[in-house]
Amino acid sequence: MNDGQTEILFLASNRASTAVVGGMEMSFLVIAALLYLGLALGFILVVDNLVGLVFHDPRAPVQLVSVYIGRAFAASQKLYRK
C-alpha cells in the first residue's frame, strides 16, 4: 500500500471510532439529563411535602372522584328500583 491509501484507511477508521464514541457520549448525555430531571422532580416533591407538614390546610381534604361516582351510582340504583 502506498502512503495515500494508508491515510484514507486511517481517516475512515478514525471516523468510525469517532461515531461510536459520539453515540456513547450522546447516550450518556441523555441518561444524565433524565437523572437530573428525576432528581429535580424528587426534590420538588420532598420540599412540597415538608411545606405541607409545616403549613396545614384548614379546609377539608378533597375527596377523590371515585367517591362521587359511587354516590351517583347508588342514587341511580335507588331511583331505578322505585
Backbone as JSON, one array per atom type, in Angstrom:
{
  "sequence": "MNDGQTEILFLASNRASTAVVGGMEMSFLVIAALLYLGLALGFILVVDNLVGLVFHDPRAPVQLVSVYIGRAFAASQKLYRK",
  "N": [[0.85, -1.18, 0.0], [0.44, 2.19, -0.76], [1.32, 5.46, 0.51], [-0.89, 7.18, 0.33], [-3.17, 5.5, 0.29], [-2.98, 4.37, 2.83], [-3.4, 6.6, 4.42], [-6.06, 7.21, 3.78], [-7.4, 4.92, 4.73], [-6.79, 5.2, 7.44], [-8.15, 7.59, 8.05], [-10.79, 6.79, 7.58], [-11.14, 4.76, 9.49], [-10.77, 6.27, 11.77], [-12.93, 8.02, 11.69], [-15.03, 6.21, 12.03], [-14.56, 5.27, 14.64], [-14.9, 7.66, 15.97], [-17.6, 8.12, 15.54], [-18.73, 6.04, 17.02], [-17.87, 6.68, 19.6], [-19.07, 9.18, 19.79], [-21.76, 8.44, 19.76], [-21.86, 7.06, 22.17], [-21.28, 9.11, 23.92], [-23.52, 10.69, 23.5], [-25.62, 9.07, 24.4], [-24.89, 8.89, 27.06], [-25.21, 11.54, 27.78], [-27.99, 11.82, 27.47], [-28.89, 10.02, 29.44], [-27.81, 11.25, 31.71], [-29.24, 13.65, 31.65], [-31.87, 12.75, 32.05], [-31.63, 11.6, 34.6], [-31.02, 13.92, 36.03], [-33.41, 15.39, 35.71], [-35.15, 13.64, 37.05], [-34.11, 13.71, 39.66], [-34.52, 16.42, 40.21], [-37.34, 16.6, 40.13], [-37.93, 14.86, 42.23], [-36.79, 16.28, 44.35], [-38.44, 18.53, 44.35], [-40.88, 17.33, 45.1], [-40.23, 16.45, 47.7], [-39.71, 18.89, 49.03], [-42.22, 20.07, 48.73], [-43.84, 18.34, 50.27], [-42.68, 18.74, 52.78], [-43.28, 21.44, 53.22], [-46.03, 21.19, 53.29], [-46.29, 19.81, 55.68], [-45.56, 21.73, 57.55], [-47.21, 24.01, 57.06], [-50.39, 23.64, 57.49], [-53.41, 22.87, 55.75], [-56.41, 24.41, 56.4], [-58.87, 23.72, 55.39], [-61.17, 21.07, 54.5], [-59.92, 17.92, 53.3], [-59.7, 17.21, 49.78], [-62.04, 15.14, 48.21], [-61.8, 12.04, 46.46], [-62.54, 11.48, 42.98], [-63.73, 9.06, 42.5], [-65.33, 8.58, 44.71], [-67.49, 10.3, 44.33], [-68.52, 9.22, 42.0], [-69.33, 6.72, 42.91], [-71.34, 7.49, 44.72], [-73.16, 8.68, 42.97], [-73.83, 6.48, 41.4], [-75.07, 4.82, 43.31], [-77.28, 6.41, 43.96], [-78.6, 6.45, 41.52], [-79.31, 3.76, 41.32], [-81.13, 3.55, 43.43], [-83.17, 5.23, 42.5], [-83.91, 3.82, 40.22], [-84.99, 1.47, 41.23], [-87.35, 2.31, 42.4]],
  "CA": [[0.0, 0.0, 0.0], [1.21, 3.43, -0.74], [1.03, 6.36, 1.62], [-2.23, 7.75, 0.14], [-4.17, 4.51, 0.72], [-2.88, 4.24, 4.29], [-4.03, 7.78, 5.01], [-7.51, 7.08, 3.6], [-7.86, 3.91, 5.68], [-6.7, 5.76, 8.79], [-9.24, 8.55, 8.22], [-12.05, 6.04, 7.65], [-11.25, 4.09, 10.79], [-10.88, 7.32, 12.78], [-14.32, 8.5, 11.66], [-15.88, 5.16, 12.6], [-14.41, 5.26, 16.09], [-15.49, 8.9, 16.46], [-19.05, 7.94, 15.53], [-19.08, 5.18, 18.14], [-17.67, 7.46, 20.82], [-20.1, 10.21, 19.78], [-23.01, 7.8, 20.17], [-21.77, 6.77, 23.59], [-21.39, 10.39, 24.63], [-24.89, 11.17, 23.39], [-26.46, 8.3, 25.3], [-24.52, 9.32, 28.41], [-25.83, 12.84, 27.98], [-29.42, 11.59, 27.66], [-29.06, 9.4, 30.76], [-27.53, 12.27, 32.71], [-30.35, 14.61, 31.65], [-33.03, 12.1, 32.67], [-31.35, 11.52, 36.03], [-31.13, 15.27, 36.56], [-34.83, 15.71, 35.8], [-35.73, 12.82, 38.11], [-33.68, 14.27, 40.95], [-35.17, 17.72, 40.39], [-38.74, 16.34, 40.48], [-37.93, 14.29, 43.57], [-36.52, 17.38, 45.28], [-39.66, 19.34, 44.41], [-41.87, 16.6, 45.9], [-39.81, 16.46, 49.1], [-39.93, 20.24, 49.55], [-43.66, 20.27, 48.78], [-44.35, 17.61, 51.43], [-42.22, 19.41, 54.0], [-44.09, 22.65, 53.36], [-47.35, 20.73, 53.7], [-46.25, 19.46, 57.1], [-45.46, 22.94, 58.36], [-48.39, 24.85, 56.83], [-51.55, 22.78, 57.27], [-54.56, 23.47, 55.08], [-57.55, 24.29, 57.33], [-60.05, 23.18, 54.71], [-61.26, 19.6, 54.45], [-59.21, 17.39, 52.12], [-60.51, 16.99, 48.6], [-62.38, 13.74, 48.03], [-61.48, 11.52, 45.14], [-63.65, 11.46, 42.04], [-64.39, 7.76, 42.6], [-66.37, 8.69, 45.74], [-68.65, 10.93, 43.7], [-69.07, 8.26, 41.04], [-70.03, 5.72, 43.71], [-72.58, 8.09, 45.22], [-74.09, 8.85, 41.84], [-74.31, 5.15, 41.02], [-76.01, 4.37, 44.35], [-78.51, 7.19, 43.83], [-79.3, 6.0, 40.31], [-79.9, 2.46, 41.63], [-82.32, 3.81, 44.27], [-84.22, 5.76, 41.63], [-84.32, 2.78, 39.28], [-85.78, 0.48, 41.97], [-88.66, 2.88, 42.78]],
  "C": [[0.88, 1.23, 0.0], [0.69, 4.35, 0.36], [-0.38, 6.95, 1.52], [-3.32, 6.79, 0.61], [-4.14, 4.34, 2.24], [-3.57, 5.41, 4.98], [-5.55, 7.69, 4.91], [-8.07, 6.05, 4.58], [-7.83, 4.44, 7.11], [-7.84, 6.74, 9.05], [-10.58, 7.84, 8.35], [-12.21, 5.36, 9.0], [-11.39, 5.12, 11.91], [-12.31, 7.85, 12.84], [-15.26, 7.47, 12.28], [-15.77, 5.15, 14.11], [-14.99, 6.54, 16.69], [-17.01, 8.78, 16.51], [-19.49, 7.07, 16.7], [-18.95, 5.94, 19.45], [-18.73, 8.55, 20.9], [-21.44, 9.65, 20.2], [-23.02, 7.49, 21.65], [-21.9, 8.05, 24.41], [-22.82, 10.9, 24.61], [-25.8, 10.39, 24.33], [-26.14, 8.63, 26.75], [-25.17, 10.65, 28.75], [-27.33, 12.71, 28.22], [-29.69, 10.99, 29.03], [-28.83, 10.42, 31.86], [-28.67, 13.29, 32.79], [-31.59, 14.01, 32.32], [-32.83, 11.95, 34.18], [-31.49, 12.88, 36.7], [-32.59, 15.67, 36.71], [-35.51, 14.92, 36.92], [-35.36, 13.34, 39.49], [-34.36, 15.6, 41.23], [-36.64, 17.52, 40.79], [-38.85, 15.74, 41.87], [-37.7, 15.36, 44.62], [-37.75, 18.26, 45.44], [-40.71, 18.64, 45.26], [-41.51, 16.61, 47.38], [-40.07, 17.83, 49.73], [-41.43, 20.5, 49.69], [-44.26, 19.56, 49.99], [-43.91, 18.25, 52.74], [-43.01, 20.7, 54.26], [-45.5, 22.29, 53.81], [-47.4, 20.32, 55.16], [-46.25, 20.7, 57.99], [-46.73, 23.79, 58.26], [-49.57, 23.96, 56.48], [-52.66, 23.56, 56.59], [-55.78, 23.31, 55.99], [-58.79, 23.7, 56.69], [-60.02, 21.65, 54.73], [-60.51, 19.1, 53.22], [-60.18, 17.1, 50.98], [-60.78, 15.5, 48.45], [-62.06, 13.31, 46.6], [-62.73, 11.47, 44.26], [-64.41, 10.14, 42.15], [-65.48, 7.77, 43.66], [-67.63, 9.27, 45.13], [-69.31, 9.98, 42.71], [-69.86, 7.19, 41.78], [-71.35, 6.24, 44.25], [-73.6, 8.25, 44.11], [-74.66, 7.51, 41.41], [-75.33, 4.63, 42.02], [-77.33, 5.11, 44.23], [-79.28, 6.74, 42.59], [-79.93, 4.63, 40.53], [-81.15, 2.62, 42.49], [-83.47, 4.3, 43.39], [-84.75, 4.7, 40.67], [-85.23, 1.75, 39.96], [-87.15, 1.01, 42.33], [-89.68, 2.67, 41.73]]
}
